[in-house]
Amino acid sequence: MVWFRLNPAQRGKAFTPSLQPLFHKHFHKIKLQLRVAVNRNVIGTVRAYPLTCVLCETGKEKRFCPALHGRICAACCGKHRELILDCPSDCPYLKQAREYDRFRPELLGDERWFAHVQVGKDFLEAHPVLLDDLMERIAQRALGNSSLRDRDMIGALTALARSFETRVNSGLHYEATRLSLAEQALIQELGEVIGDYDEESGEMGDPHLHGSDALKALVFVLRLALDNSSGRPLSRGFLDFLRTGVAERRVHHAVPHCPAISRSPPDGIILVSAAPTASVSPRLLNS
């Protein structure tokens, strides 16, 4: 309560006190109190409602997800990566995850591994150009169609390998059914690569390619695809493997005396025999 003392000259007149002196006297104090109150409310709001993951809405956001263009927690990043998140190849967290050698032991018992097919270093040394041609065609196909994933390549390689296996064992020509259009197109292209390689070998006076050797080449590339893929539906690990220098480092140690082929590969594609400085993982070979 503020009392105003009236001037004796104002006695008998209407009482109209002015608040201006009170306002100027307490203005800075009131302003400071308001500022403190606002700051407390803001701080309390941030503490009560922290920034959360856009996926689970419970975990604290830790990293930016380029697939969602939002921030997510580390748990959701690892759980949904390449599963429901179409992660771009240049995502730093995806690259970091691929740096770990996380071989899946269940692959050795997978029928797509073709564990009964013997693929050794001697075969890699004898047919480096065939392996290069197969991988180059897969990489070209992937560059021309960004919607392709590892599972498309693995499905096509598996179907074609089974077809050659049936041909080698029984002489029958077997063609898989229930394949996607992308898988059918890749099977046709890889079949043409094998046919062209066999024809070129005959023209150069070399022995024709045996069906068993074609089967070994397909099995080796298939194992390479399975080994470099995460196994998740949206994985591009194998396709990215073909576009980077990892192919050089991993494949060529097994064929140290393999000459580099003369033709130039397309931009962004690393051929298997491009540099004799890499190593093949022993699990990809039978001997």
N, C-alpha and C positions, 0 to 999 in steps of 0.2 A: 504494500500500500504506500503510495507516494502522496504526501500532503503538499499543497501549494498555499503559500502565505499571500493573502490578498493585499494589494496596495491600498492604503487608506483612501486614496482618491477614487478607488473602484468600488467602494462600499455602496450597496444599494443597486449596483448594476448587475447584469446577468453574469453568472459565473462561467467563464469560457477559458479554462486553463489551457496552455499550449504544451504539447508533448515534445516540441523540438529540443529544448534543453536536455530532457531525459534521453532522447534518441542519440544525440551527439555524445552524451556522457557514457552511455553503455553500448554504443555501436560496435566498437572493437571487441569488447568482451563477448557480445552476442555472436559476432561473426566467428570468433575463435571456437566458441562452444558448438556452433553449427558445423564447422569443419571437422571437429573431432567426432561428432555424432555420425556424420556421413562416412568418414574413414572407418569407423568401427563397424558400420553396417556393411560396407564393401568387403572388408576383411572377413567378417563373419559369414558373408554369402559365399566367398571363395572357399572357405574352410568347410562349410556345410555342404556345398555342391561342387566337388572337384571335377575337372575335365575327365570324362570317361570315354572308354572305347566305343566307337560307332557300331561295332558288331554286337558285343555282349552287353554293352551299356552298364557293366558293373566294374570291370577292371580299369585301372588307371591307364590312360593313353601314354604310350612310350615312343612310338615311331610313326612316321608318315607312310601310308600305304598308297603307292602310285596307282594301284588297281582300283581303289575306292576313292582316291583323291580326298582321303580323310585320315585321321589319326586313330590307331588301334593299339591294343596292348600286345605284349610279346607273346602271350599264350595264344591269342587268336591268330597271330601271324604264323606261328608254327603249326597250329592245328588246321587252319583253312588254306594254307599256302598250296597253290596248284590243285586245290580240291574244289573250292567254290570261288577262289580268287584267281583271276587270270593274270598272274604276275608277269610283268614285262621282264625281258631278259636282262635289262640293265639295273634292275632293283638291287641295291647294295646288300640287303638282307638275304635275298635269294642267292646272290653270288657267295656270300659268306657261308650259307648252309651247304652249298655245293663243294666248298673247299674241303670239307670233312669226307674222308673215305668211308662212307657208310654202306658197305656191301650188304645186301640182303641175303642171308644164308638160304632162305627158302627158294631162291632162284635155282640152286643146284638140283633141287628136286622137282622143279617146274618142267613140264614136258616141252615147253618152248625153248629150254636150254639145249635140248638134243645132246644130253650127256653121253650117249652111246656113240656119237659121231666123233671120231678122232681127228683133232685139229692140232698140229704141232708147228714148231718154228720152221721146219723144213718146208712145209706147205706155204707159209708166208713168204719164204725166200724164193719159192718157185713161181708164185703167181702174184707178185705185188701190183702189177698193172691192172689185173682183174679186180682186186680189192679197191684200188683207186677209182676205177670206173664205176663200181657199184656205189661207193660213198659219194662220188661226185654227182651222180645222177640223183641220189637221195637229197643232197644239199641243194641242187638246182631246183628240184621239185618243191622243196620247202621255201626257197627264196621266191618262187613264183606264186605261192599260195600261203599267205600268213595264217590261215585258219587251221593248217595241219598241225598235229601234235605227235608226240612220240608214239602214242598208241596206234595211230594210223600206220606209221612205219613198221612198228613191231607186228601189227596184224598182217600187213602185206608180206613181210619177210617170213613170217611163220607159215603162211599159206603156201608161198612159193617153195620154201624148204621142204614142206611135206609133199608137195607135188614132185619135186626131184627125188625125194627119198622113195616114193612109191615107184617112180620110173626106174630107179636103180635096182630096187629089190625085186620087182615083178615085171618090169617092162611096160606097165600100164601107164597111161597118161591120166593123171588125176587133177581135177580142177576144183578148188574149194568154192562153196556157195555161201550165201548170206554175207557177202562182203560189201562194204561201202563203195561208192563210186571212186573215192580217193584211193582206196586200197586196190581196187581193180586197175585203175590207171597206173599205179606204181608197179604192180605186178607185171603189167604189159611192158613197161619201160625197162624194168630190171631183166625181164626175159630177153628183150632186144639187146641189152648190154652183153649178156652172156653169149647170145648168138653171134654178135659182131666180134666179140673177142675170139670165139672159136674159129670164125671165118678168117680173121686176120692172122691167127696162128698158123692155119693151113697154108695161107698165101706166103708166109715167111718160111715155110718148110718145117715148122715145129709140129709136134704131135697134136692131134685134135684134143680138145678139152673133154675129159671123161665126165660122165654124169656125177660120179662120186666127188670129183674135184669141185664141180659147180656147187654141189651140196655143201661141201666144207666151207667154200667161200661165203655162201649165204648164212651158214650157221655161225661163222666167226663174226660177220657183221651183225647178226641178230644178237649174239651174246654181248657185243659191244653196245648195242642199243639198250638192252636190258640192264647192263651194268651202269650205264650213265643216266638212265632215266630213274626218276623217283618212284615210278609206278603209279603216280596219281593221274587222274583223267586229263588234267590240263598241263601236264609236264612237257617241257621242251628241252630237257637236259641233254638228250642225245643230239637233237638238231643244233643246239647251241655248241655242243662239243665239236661238231663238224665245222663250225664257223670260227673256231678259235685255235690258238696254238697248242691247246691241250692235245689235239690229235697228233701233232708232231711229237710232243714229249712222251706220249704213251705208246704209240704204235711202232716207232722206228727203231727202238733198241733191239727189237726182235729180228729186224732185218738190217743189220749194220752195213752190209755190203750191197744193199739194194740201190741201183742207180735211180736218180730222179728222172721222171718222165719228161719228155721234151716240151709237150704242149703246156700252155699257160692255163691255170684254172680260172674260173670266174671270180670276180671280186668277192671277198668275204669267205671263200672256201679254202680250207686247208686240206691238201691231198695227203693220203697216208704215207706215201713214199717221198714226200717233199723234203724231209730232213732226217738223216739217220742219227738222231740224238734222243729219241724218246724210247719208252719201254712199254711193252705189253704186260698187263697184269697177268700173273701166272694162272689165275683162276679161269682166264678165257681159253686156255690151252689144256689139252689132255696129256701133253708130254713136253 
